[in-house]
Amino acid sequence: MMAYSLGEIVERFGGELVGDAGIRVGQVAPLAIAQTGHISFLANPKYRRQLLDTKAGAVILGIAERDSTALPRILSDNPYAYFAKVSALLNPPHVEQPGIHPTAAIDATAVISDSASIGAFTFVGKGARVGEHAVVGAGCHLGDGVEIGGDSLLYPQVVVYHGCIIGKRVILHSGAVVGADGFGLANENGRWLKVPQIGRVIIGDDVEIGANTTVDRGALDDTVIEDGVKLDNQIQIAHNVHVGAHTAMAGCVGVAGSARIGRHCTVGGGAVILGHLEIADRVHVSAGTLITKSIHKSGEYTSVMPFSAHQDWLKNAAHLRHLDKMAEKLVDLERKIDELERNKP
């Protein structure tokens, strides 16, 4: 395992070093279990007590925490982001050897870069293209005309339907499905008619899509995931959705068709965004929130009833059903009080 001195780390990533620049670290670890040779970090003040007891060889702290420990330390405006960089340095990705596994089925018209790696039992369709240093894991399916950008990584069992375009340095985790048909149906006399989904999915550069997440193809236009978007596991992105650059969504989010989500947004786990809505840039949606109207102003939005004992919840839910009547009664009472006040002798 490669080890780096604190001096080398600061030279690479910046920050202010306090203590012995020659201390070497070879791995990251949380404060509670770190040992000599580990570097840890403190980003949340509630873990400050662990900082006092940690056995880490060095720590990464915010500037305001300069005097919180006597350990060798690197000070940063954003200690968690700094920790992420150090972790990536100490844990470089595995490098696959280029080449095509003999069990892979590659159409004669597909173009595979000499530096790309194609795993066992992978299928690559007509006219598909796989870029420089891309890795397509075992059992993946790339449909006709699919494009995979350079340095992208598809873990085993990823499916990319025909015509979809994946940018550079994209990570698709196992079970992800890109380009399945959107839920396009028309009702005629009580029966559902399927509407052909003829759009594509266009994914920008530096996107990461989690395990078992689905991104549906457009019905007519394309579904678009812009650069730097991060989608967690088990997310549903419906047809014709447009997700702006550097937006992040936690697990089990559902986004209905034709919603447009701005840039630098965050969406908490289990939240739902209804179709045909527009969400402005830098909107932060709390976990479990149901968004039913467009949001035109940046900020944080929450819509969830706090949990409580079941019987209490039932009573409160019953009151919620009568809010309109209660509001009408309140207005009537206020009117009567005003009349009494005006009629005082």
C-alpha positions in Angstrom: 0.0 0.0 0.0 1.3 3.4 -1.0 2.0 5.8 1.9 2.5 9.6 1.7 3.9 12.1 4.1 1.7 15.0 5.3 4.1 17.4 3.5 3.5 15.5 0.2 -0.3 15.6 0.8 -0.3 19.4 1.5 1.9 20.0 -1.5 -0.6 18.2 -3.7 -3.9 19.4 -2.3 -3.0 22.6 -0.4 -4.2 23.4 3.1 -2.2 24.4 6.2 0.0 21.9 7.9 0.4 22.0 11.7 3.0 19.6 13.1 5.5 17.1 11.6 5.5 17.2 7.8 7.3 13.9 7.8 4.5 11.8 9.3 3.5 9.2 6.8 -0.1 7.8 6.4 -1.2 4.9 4.2 -4.9 4.8 4.8 -7.9 6.7 6.0 -10.1 5.7 8.9 -12.8 7.2 11.2 -11.7 8.9 14.4 -13.1 6.1 16.6 -11.0 3.2 15.1 -8.0 5.0 13.5 -4.5 3.9 14.4 -1.0 5.1 13.8 -0.5 5.2 10.0 -4.1 6.4 9.5 -5.3 9.9 8.7 -8.8 10.8 9.9 -11.0 13.9 9.8 -13.5 16.0 11.8 -16.2 17.7 9.8 -19.1 17.5 12.3 -18.6 19.2 15.7 -20.6 16.5 17.5 -17.7 14.1 17.0 -15.2 16.4 18.7 -15.1 14.1 21.7 -13.8 11.3 19.4 -11.0 13.6 18.3 -9.7 13.8 21.9 -9.5 10.0 22.1 -8.4 9.1 18.6 -5.2 7.2 17.9 -4.9 8.4 14.4 -1.4 9.4 13.1 -2.9 12.7 11.7 -6.2 14.4 11.2 -7.9 16.8 8.8 -9.7 19.7 10.5 -11.5 22.9 9.7 -9.6 26.1 10.3 -11.7 26.9 13.4 -10.5 23.5 15.0 -6.8 24.4 14.8 -6.3 24.1 18.6 -8.7 21.1 19.2 -5.8 18.5 19.2 -2.1 18.3 19.5 -1.9 15.7 16.7 -0.3 16.6 13.4 -3.1 18.1 11.4 -4.0 19.6 8.1 -6.4 22.6 8.2 -8.8 23.2 5.4 -11.9 25.3 4.6 -13.7 22.1 3.7 -12.3 19.2 5.7 -14.7 16.6 4.3 -13.9 17.5 0.7 -10.2 17.4 1.6 -10.6 14.0 3.2 -12.3 12.8 0.0 -9.2 13.8 -2.0 -6.8 12.1 0.4 -9.0 9.0 0.4 -8.9 8.9 -3.4 -5.1 9.3 -3.3 -4.7 6.4 -0.9 -7.2 4.2 -2.6 -6.7 4.5 -6.4 -9.1 2.6 -8.6 -8.2 -0.9 -9.9 -6.9 -0.6 -13.4 -8.3 -3.2 -15.8 -6.1 -4.6 -18.5 -7.3 -3.5 -22.0 -8.7 -6.1 -24.3 -11.9 -8.0 -25.2 -12.8 -11.2 -23.3 -13.1 -14.2 -25.7 -16.7 -14.8 -24.5 -17.9 -11.3 -25.3 -20.2 -10.9 -28.3 -19.1 -7.8 -30.3 -20.9 -6.9 -33.5 -18.5 -6.5 -36.4 -19.6 -2.8 -36.9 -18.9 -1.8 -33.3 -15.8 0.4 -32.6 -13.9 -0.6 -29.5 -10.8 1.5 -28.5 -7.6 -0.6 -28.2 -7.2 0.7 -24.6 -10.8 -0.3 -23.5 -11.6 -3.4 -21.5 -14.7 -5.5 -22.4 -15.6 -8.2 -19.8 -16.8 -11.7 -20.1 -20.3 -12.4 -21.7 -20.8 -8.7 -22.5 -22.8 -7.9 -25.6 -22.0 -4.8 -27.8 -24.5 -4.1 -30.6 -24.3 -2.7 -34.1 -22.5 0.6 -34.5 -21.8 1.0 -30.8 -18.6 2.8 -29.7 -16.5 2.4 -26.6 -14.0 5.1 -25.9 -10.4 5.2 -24.7 -9.7 3.4 -21.4 -13.4 2.7 -20.8 -14.2 -0.4 -18.8 -17.3 -2.4 -19.5 -17.7 -5.2 -16.9 -18.9 -8.7 -17.3 -22.4 -9.4 -18.5 -23.1 -5.8 -19.6 -25.4 -5.1 -22.6 -24.8 -2.2 -25.0 -27.5 -1.8 -27.6 -27.1 -0.7 -31.1 -25.6 2.7 -31.6 -24.7 3.2 -27.9 -21.7 5.4 -27.2 -19.5 5.1 -24.1 -17.1 7.9 -23.5 -13.5 7.6 -22.5 -12.5 6.5 -19.0 -16.0 5.5 -18.2 -16.6 2.5 -15.9 -19.6 0.2 -16.3 -19.8 -2.4 -13.5 -21.1 -5.9 -14.3 -24.7 -6.3 -15.4 -25.3 -2.8 -16.6 -27.8 -2.4 -19.5 -27.7 0.5 -21.9 -30.5 0.4 -24.5 -30.0 1.3 -28.2 -29.0 4.8 -29.2 -28.1 6.1 -25.7 -25.0 8.3 -25.2 -22.8 8.1 -22.1 -20.2 10.8 -21.6 -16.6 10.6 -20.3 -15.6 9.4 -16.8 -19.1 8.1 -16.1 -19.7 5.4 -13.5 -22.6 3.1 -13.9 -23.1 0.6 -11.0 -24.4 -2.9 -11.3 -28.1 -3.3 -12.2 -28.4 0.3 -13.6 -30.6 0.4 -16.7 -30.3 3.4 -19.1 -32.8 3.8 -21.9 -35.7 1.5 -21.0 -39.1 2.7 -22.3 -40.8 5.4 -20.4 -44.3 4.9 -19.0 -46.0 6.2 -22.1 -49.6 5.0 -22.3 -52.8 6.3 -23.9 -56.3 5.1 -22.8 -58.8 4.1 -25.4 -62.2 2.7 -24.2 -60.7 1.5 -21.0 -57.7 -0.2 -22.5 -54.1 1.0 -22.5 -52.3 1.7 -25.8 -48.5 1.8 -25.7 -46.9 5.0 -27.0 -43.6 4.2 -28.7 -40.7 5.8 -26.8 -38.4 7.1 -29.6 -36.1 9.5 -27.7 -32.8 8.6 -26.2 -30.9 9.1 -22.9 -28.0 11.6 -23.0 -25.7 11.4 -20.1 -22.9 14.0 -19.7 -19.4 13.8 -18.3 -18.4 12.8 -14.7 -21.9 11.4 -13.9 -22.3 8.6 -11.4 -25.4 6.4 -11.3 -26.0 3.9 -8.5 -27.0 0.3 -8.4 -30.5 -0.6 -9.8 -31.2 3.0 -10.8 -33.3 3.4 -13.9 -33.2 6.3 -16.4 -35.9 6.0 -19.0 -35.5 7.1 -22.6 -37.5 10.1 -23.9 -40.9 9.6 -25.4 -40.2 12.1 -28.3 -37.3 14.2 -27.1 -34.4 13.0 -25.1 -34.0 12.4 -21.3 -30.9 14.4 -20.3 -28.6 14.0 -17.3 -26.1 16.9 -17.4 -22.4 16.9 -16.3 -21.5 16.0 -12.8 -24.9 14.6 -11.7 -24.8 12.0 -8.9 -27.6 9.6 -8.6 -27.8 7.1 -5.7 -29.1 3.6 -5.7 -32.7 2.6 -6.7 -33.7 6.0 -8.2 -36.3 6.3 -10.9 -35.8 9.0 -13.6 -38.8 9.0 -16.0 -39.0 9.9 -19.6 -38.0 13.3 -20.8 -36.7 14.4 -17.4 -33.9 17.0 -17.6 -31.5 17.0 -14.6 -29.1 20.0 -14.4 -25.4 19.8 -13.9 -24.0 18.8 -10.4 -27.3 17.9 -8.9 -27.3 15.0 -6.4 -30.1 12.7 -5.4 -30.2 10.2 -2.6 -31.6 6.7 -2.7 -35.2 5.9 -3.7 -36.0 9.3 -5.2 -38.7 9.2 -7.9 -38.9 11.9 -10.7 -41.9 11.7 -12.9 -42.0 12.4 -16.6 -40.9 15.7 -18.2 -39.8 17.3 -14.9 -36.9 19.8 -15.3 -34.6 20.0 -12.3 -32.0 22.8 -12.1 -28.3 22.8 -11.4 -26.6 22.3 -8.1 -29.8 20.9 -6.5 -30.0 18.2 -3.9 -32.9 15.8 -3.4 -33.1 13.7 -0.1 -33.9 10.0 0.0 -37.4 8.9 -0.8 -38.5 12.3 -2.2 -40.9 12.4 -5.1 -41.1 15.1 -7.8 -44.2 15.1 -9.9 -44.2 15.3 -13.7 -44.0 18.5 -15.8 -42.7 20.6 -13.0 -39.7 23.0 -13.1 -37.2 23.2 -10.2 -34.9 26.2 -10.0 -31.1 26.0 -9.6 -29.8 25.4 -6.0 -33.0 24.0 -4.6 -32.6 21.5 -1.7 -35.5 19.0 -1.2 -35.6 17.3 2.2 -35.9 13.5 2.5 -39.4 12.1 2.0 -40.8 15.3 0.5 -43.5 15.3 -2.1 -43.1 18.2 -4.6 -46.4 18.9 -6.3 -45.7 22.4 -7.7 -42.9 24.0 -9.6 -40.2 25.8 -7.5 -38.9 29.0 -9.0 -36.7 30.2 -6.1 -33.6 28.6 -4.7 -33.7 27.4 -1.1 -34.7 24.4 1.1 -38.1 22.8 0.8 -39.7 20.3 3.1 -43.1 18.6 3.1 -43.5 15.7 5.5 -45.7 15.0 8.5 -43.5 14.1 11.5 -43.8 10.6 12.9 -45.5 10.0 16.2 -47.2 7.2 18.2 -49.7 5.5 15.8 -52.8 6.5 17.7 -51.7 10.1 17.9 -50.9 10.1 14.2 -54.4 8.9 13.4 -56.0 11.7 15.5 -53.8 14.3 13.8 -54.5 12.9 10.3 -58.2 13.1 11.1 -57.8 16.7 11.9 -56.0 17.3 8.7 -58.9 16.1 6.7 -61.1 18.8 8.3 -58.7 21.7 7.9 -60.9 23.5 5.3 -63.9 23.4 7.6 -61.9 24.5 10.6 -60.4 27.4 8.6 -63.9 28.5 7.6 -65.1 28.3 11.2 -62.1 30.4 12.3 -62.8 33.0 9.7 -66.5 33.1 10.8 -65.5 33.5 14.5 -63.1 36.3 13.6 -65.9 38.1 11.7 -68.2 37.8 14.7 -65.6 39.0 17.1 -64.9 42.0 14.8 -68.7 42.8 14.8 -68.9 42.6 18.6 -65.9 44.9 18.9 -67.5 47.4 16.6 -70.8 47.3 18.5 -69.3 47.9 21.9 -71.0 50.9 23.7 
